[in-house]
Amino acid sequence: MSAPASAVLLSGQSLSGRVRYVSRDADPQTRTYHVEVAVANPSMSVRSGLSATVKISAGAGPAHQVPVSSLVLDAAGRQGVRYVLPTNQVAFAPVTVIEEDPGGVWVSGLAGPVRIITVGQSYVAEGQRFGSPPRAKRRRPGDKDDDRTLDRRRD
């Protein structure tokens, strides 16, 4: 991989180096990834195997910030988002989380502006038509089909 990385150890010490390895899957309990970063350590003051917060520079590229709750898994177990095509059909796009901050997660893998489904995304499927329910005709008291009109005649 060899991407530039910066790390902050639990002691607060900052280091920089290059990524040697990133695990493919997150630990299911901690939701963290095993990452190995090679750093210059001529004095041998930094021990191997220390835990740190690591930021990997992925380079410039398009990214979207989305609510973490909008992430879903498809049938193959890929992480992604459901979005609405210009034809008002639901589509799925696999994404890669590249950063997390208080506003949500930054993801790559989406091309251009997209309308991401952020509520109910787990209840729609690819190809399904998406849109607001049709508006009901606004009825007025006295309309023929107004079920709010009571017949006040007495027999």
C-alpha positions as CSV (number, residue, x, y, z in Angstrom):
1,M,0.0,0.0,0.0
2,S,2.7,2.5,1.0
3,A,0.4,5.5,1.6
4,P,1.7,8.2,4.0
5,A,0.2,8.0,7.5
6,S,0.3,9.9,10.7
7,A,-0.2,8.3,14.1
8,V,-0.8,9.5,17.6
9,L,0.2,7.0,20.4
10,L,-1.8,6.7,23.6
11,S,1.1,8.7,25.2
12,G,0.3,11.6,22.9
13,Q,3.5,11.2,20.9
14,S,3.0,11.9,17.1
15,L,4.7,9.8,14.5
16,S,4.7,9.7,10.7
17,G,5.5,6.9,8.4
18,R,4.1,4.7,5.6
19,V,1.4,2.1,5.7
20,R,2.6,-1.5,5.3
21,Y,-0.6,-3.4,6.0
22,V,-4.3,-2.8,6.6
23,S,-6.5,-5.7,7.6
24,R,-9.4,-6.4,5.2
25,D,-12.1,-6.7,7.9
26,A,-12.7,-4.7,11.1
27,D,-12.7,-6.5,14.4
28,P,-16.4,-7.3,15.0
29,Q,-16.2,-6.2,18.7
30,T,-14.1,-3.1,18.5
31,R,-14.9,-2.1,14.9
32,T,-11.3,-1.2,14.4
33,Y,-8.8,-2.3,11.8
34,H,-5.4,-3.8,12.3
35,V,-2.9,-1.4,10.6
36,E,0.8,-1.6,10.4
37,V,2.7,1.7,9.8
38,A,6.5,1.6,9.3
39,V,8.1,4.6,11.1
40,A,11.7,5.7,11.4
41,N,12.8,4.6,14.9
42,P,16.7,4.9,15.0
43,S,16.8,5.3,18.8
44,M,14.4,2.3,19.2
45,S,12.3,4.4,21.6
46,V,9.0,3.3,20.0
47,R,8.2,-0.3,20.7
48,S,6.5,-2.6,18.2
49,G,2.8,-3.4,18.6
50,L,1.7,-0.1,20.3
51,S,-1.9,1.0,19.8
52,A,-2.4,4.4,18.1
53,T,-4.9,6.5,16.3
54,V,-3.8,6.5,12.7
55,K,-4.8,8.7,9.8
56,I,-3.9,7.4,6.3
57,S,-3.6,10.0,3.5
58,A,-5.6,8.5,0.7
59,G,-4.9,11.4,-1.7
60,A,-7.3,13.7,-3.3
61,G,-10.5,12.4,-4.8
62,P,-14.3,12.9,-4.7
63,A,-15.9,12.1,-1.3
64,H,-19.3,12.6,0.2
65,Q,-20.3,13.1,3.8
66,V,-23.2,11.0,4.8
67,P,-24.9,10.1,8.1
68,V,-23.4,6.9,9.4
69,S,-27.0,5.6,9.7
70,S,-27.4,5.7,5.9
71,L,-24.9,2.9,5.4
72,V,-26.4,-0.4,4.5
73,L,-25.2,-3.9,3.4
74,D,-26.3,-5.4,0.1
75,A,-27.1,-9.1,-0.4
76,A,-23.4,-9.8,-0.9
77,G,-22.5,-8.1,2.4
78,R,-20.9,-5.1,0.8
79,Q,-21.2,-1.8,2.6
80,G,-22.8,1.0,0.7
81,V,-25.7,3.5,0.4
82,R,-29.0,3.4,-1.4
83,Y,-29.7,6.4,-3.6
84,V,-32.3,7.6,-6.1
85,L,-31.5,7.6,-9.8
86,P,-32.9,10.4,-12.0
87,T,-35.6,7.9,-13.1
88,N,-36.8,7.8,-9.5
89,Q,-35.6,4.2,-9.0
90,V,-33.6,3.0,-6.0
91,A,-30.0,2.0,-6.7
92,F,-27.2,0.7,-4.4
93,A,-23.6,1.9,-4.6
94,P,-20.8,0.3,-2.7
95,V,-18.7,2.8,-0.7
96,T,-15.5,2.9,1.3
97,V,-15.5,4.9,4.5
98,I,-12.4,7.1,4.4
99,E,-13.0,9.3,7.5
100,E,-15.4,9.7,10.4
101,D,-16.2,13.0,12.1
102,P,-19.0,14.4,14.3
103,G,-21.0,15.2,11.2
104,G,-21.0,11.6,9.8
105,V,-18.7,9.6,7.7
106,W,-16.8,10.6,4.5
107,V,-17.2,7.9,1.8
108,S,-15.7,7.4,-1.6
109,G,-17.2,5.4,-4.4
110,L,-20.1,7.8,-5.4
111,A,-19.9,9.6,-8.7
112,G,-21.0,13.2,-8.7
113,P,-24.0,14.6,-6.8
114,V,-26.5,11.9,-5.6
115,R,-29.7,11.8,-3.7
116,I,-28.9,9.4,-0.9
117,I,-31.8,7.8,1.0
118,T,-31.3,8.5,4.7
119,V,-34.6,7.4,6.1
120,G,-36.1,4.0,5.4
121,Q,-33.1,2.9,3.3
122,S,-33.3,-0.6,4.8
123,Y,-36.9,-0.9,3.5
124,V,-36.3,-0.3,-0.2
125,A,-34.7,-2.5,-2.8
126,E,-32.8,-1.8,-6.0
127,G,-35.0,-1.0,-8.9
128,Q,-37.9,-0.1,-6.8
129,R,-39.7,3.2,-7.7
130,F,-39.0,5.9,-5.2
131,G,-41.0,9.0,-4.5
132,S,-43.5,10.7,-2.3
133,P,-46.9,9.2,-2.0
134,P,-49.4,10.9,-4.3
135,R,-51.1,13.9,-2.8
136,A,-54.7,13.4,-1.8
137,K,-57.2,15.7,-3.5
138,R,-58.0,18.5,-1.2
139,R,-61.7,18.2,-0.4
140,R,-64.0,20.8,0.8
141,P,-67.1,20.4,3.0
142,G,-70.0,19.7,0.7
143,D,-68.1,18.0,-2.1
144,K,-70.0,14.9,-3.4
145,D,-67.2,12.5,-2.3
146,D,-66.6,14.3,1.0
147,D,-67.1,11.6,3.7
148,R,-67.0,14.3,6.3
149,T,-70.4,15.6,5.2
150,L,-73.2,14.3,7.4
151,D,-76.7,13.8,6.3
152,R,-78.6,15.8,8.8
153,R,-82.1,14.9,7.6
154,R,-84.4,13.4,10.1
155,D,-87.0,10.9,9.2
